[in-house]
Amino acid sequence: MNHSLGMAIETLVAILLMLTIGYCILLNKRLTRLKADEHSLKAVIGELITATEIAERAIGGLKLAVRDVNENLGSQLAAATQMSGQLHKQLGEADNVVRRLSKIAIAARPVTNPEAAAAPVAKPSAAKAVAAAAEAFSERRRSNGLGSNGLAA
């Protein structure tokens, strides 16, 4: 019995040794896969770092572009506001010129009254009225500082 007990222990040790070897082979395969995954993970991390750097540069470029656009739009908006004010003033001046011209045209119209047309004095008075209106217009033009084209200088 001594001999069969030794044989049973030896068999049990051999079986446990074979299980240990099998488990070691399994662990070796898992470690090999883990190393392969580690290399691919390092490659992915490298790509992420590169993509992050590219994105940071792109964001910096976009910030510069936004700053430039804001400055350009601000200056263009200021210029447009100034131009609008100038146009508003010129329209006011043009309106005044049109009013004065209409007054001159009304003053220069011939009299349609038959009694006044028969009198020879009516024509010289109309000519005098036109001359006076033209003189008043030229005086206003000089005093308002209007240029040769009739618009504010």
Disulfide bonds with the S-S distance in Angstrom:
none
